[in-house]
Amino acid sequence: MFIPIGDTNIEKGSFPFFTYLFIAANIVVFLYQVSMPPQLQEAFVYQYGSIPAYITNGFRLETLFTSMFLHGGWMHLIGNMMFLWIFADNIESTIGSFKFVLFYLGGGVAAALTHAFLNAHSDMPCVGASGAIAACLGAYIIMFPKSRIKVLFLIFLTTFRVPAVFFLGFWIINQLLSGVGTLGAVTSDTSGVAYWAHIGGFAFGIIFGLTYKGKADTMVMEDE
């Protein structure tokens, strides 16, 4: 119903090269994934998705990284890439590309670990960039709370702007309420939502954002 389509952008800063590179990488991997026959697609997801039962026992830890580039369907991919495009560029422009890569990957790992430890016996793969993107949202709400998020209201096809602190605050409250409701349930299949991965990534982003809040406050911003 409410879809973010833009934000207040930083006028100057590092070019967000890796934000766009991560978007391109996710799209390329997904196109490769869907080009396979259905049986191979499933095997691909199980091979490279993050499976909590393995992670909590110290196996296949590389999937903490590879799972960030897999998606469960077109809407999963499009939604994640829209959020990545809107919210990640200001962070990369502020902290620089090298630090952004470490932050993004670290946020994805923190998200996957949070999900794994709260679903320790699950053998369903968790996939998607949303944990890393949630880290971007957590950093964004701290670094740019007054940024104006442009939101599309689908019912009336109209747009309006809302401060980031309200938009992202509503988002994380919804994730927390949904996450509490799924405790003890398996939510890691490709049709479900790993809410605790979002929450873990967001918390990681908040901690990171506090480190760069002062620098973010010095950046000049302009409406998209």
N, C-alpha and C positions, 0 to 999 in steps of 0.2 A: 504493500500500500504506500509506504514512504520509502523512496529510494534516493540515496545521496548521489548527486551527479557533478558536484564541484565543491571547491572550497576557496578560502582566501590564500593566495599563493605568495611565497617569499619572492620579493622582487629581485634580490641578488643572493648569491651563494653558489655552492658547487652544483654543477649540472647533474641532475639525478639519473646518471647513466645506468646504475645497477638496478634502480627501480624498474626502468624500462626493460633491462636485460632479464630480470626475474620474470616479468610479465611474458616476454617472448619465450623464455625457457619453459614456463608452465604451459603455454599454448602449444609449443612444438611437442612436448612430451605427451600432452593429451591427444593431439592429432595422431601421434604414433600409436598410442594406446588404443584409440577407437578404430584404427586401421586393421587391428588384429581380429581374427575370428573370436566369437564370444568365449570359447573355452580358453583360448590363449590370453584373452583379456583378464579373465579371473585368475589365471595362474600368475600373470604379470603383477596384479594387485597383491596377491598373497606373497609374492617374492620380494617386492619392494615396499609394500605397506608396512607400517609399524604395528606389530602384534604384541599387545601387552604381556601375554604369558611368556613370550620369548624375552622381551626387554627386561622384565623384572627378574629374570634368571640369568641375565648377562649375555644373552645370545642375540645375534643379528643386530648389533647396535648401529650398524651403518644405515639401517632403515629409519633411524631417527632423522636422518638427512634426506634419504631418497623419498620418503613418504610425503615430504613437503611439495613435491613436484607432480604428484598424482592427484586425480580428481575422480569423483564418482559419477559425473555426468555433466552435460553442457551447462545447466543452470548453476551447478556447484562451481564450475570453472568461471563462468561469466560474473557471478556475484563476487567471488574472491578477487578476480582481477580488477573489477570496478573499485572495490575498497582499496586494493593495493595502489592503483593509479591515483586515487584521490588523496590518500593519507600518507603514503610513504615518501613522496617527493620532497615535502617540506622538511622531513626529518633528515633525509640524505643531504639536502642542500645546506642544512645547518651543521651537521656533524662531519660531513665529508664522506666520500664513497667507501674508503677502506673500513672505517669504523661502522658504516651502515651495513656492510656485508657481514661483519662479525655480529652486529646487533641482530640483524634479521635471522641469520642462521641460529644464533643463540636463543632467540625468542622461540623459534620453531622447535628446537630441542627441548626447551623448558616446557613448552606446551605439550609435546608428545610424552614427556616423562610424567607430567601431572596426570594426564589421561591414563597412562600405563599403570601407575601406582594406585589409582582409584578404581581400576578395572583389571586387577592383577591376574585374574584367572581367565580373562577373555582371550579367545583364539581368533577373534575377528580383526582384520587389518584396519587400522585407522589411516586415512589418507587425506591430503588436502593442504593447501597453504594457509588455511585460516588461523592456525596457531601462531605462525610467524606474523601474519597480518594483525592478529589480536595484539601482539606485542607492539606493533606500530600504532594501534589505536590507544594503547595504554600510555605510550610515550607522547602521543599527540595531545591527549587530554591534559597532560601536565605542561608540555612545552608551548602549546597554542590553544589555551582554553577559550580565548576570545575570538578565534578564527570563525568566520561565518561559513557554515556548511550549507550549500545549495541543495535543497531537497525537492524531488519531484513527487507530487501528490497524485497518484495514479487515477483515482476515481474521477477527479475533475481535470486531470492533465494540466495542473498549474504548478508553479514552483514558488518556493519561499526560502528564506534564509534563517538559520537558527544558530546560536553560538555552539561551538564544538563541545563545550562542557555539558550542555543539555543533551545534545544528540548522542554523544558517546556515553554520557552518564546513564541515559535511558537504555542504551544498548547493553551495557555491562550489568545493569540491574536485571534486565530480562534474562541474560545468560546465567546469572546467579540463581534466580528463581527456578529456571529450567534445570540447571545443574543439580540443585538440591532435590528436585523431583525425580531425577534419574539415578540417584545414588543406589548402588546395588544392582542396577539394570545394565544390560549390554547395549551400548549406543554407538558402537564403533563400526557398524557395517556401513557400506557405501550409500545407503538410503537414510541413515540416521545422522544425528548431530552429536559430536563429541564436545559437549558444553564445557567440560572441565579442562579440555585442551585450550579452549578460548579463554577461560578464566586464568589458567596458569600463564598463558602467553601475555594476557593483559597485565597481570601482576608483575611479570618480568619487565614489561614496557614501562610501567609506572616507576619502578626502581631506576631504570635506565634514564627515563625522562627527567627525574629529579637532578641527575648529574649535569644535564645540559640545559636546565631551565634558564639559568642566567644568560647563556649564549643565545637561546631562542628569543629572549626578551629584547635583545639588541637588533634583531632582524627586522627589516622593513618589509611590510606586507601590502599586497594590493589585491582587490577583488578580481576573480577570474573573469 
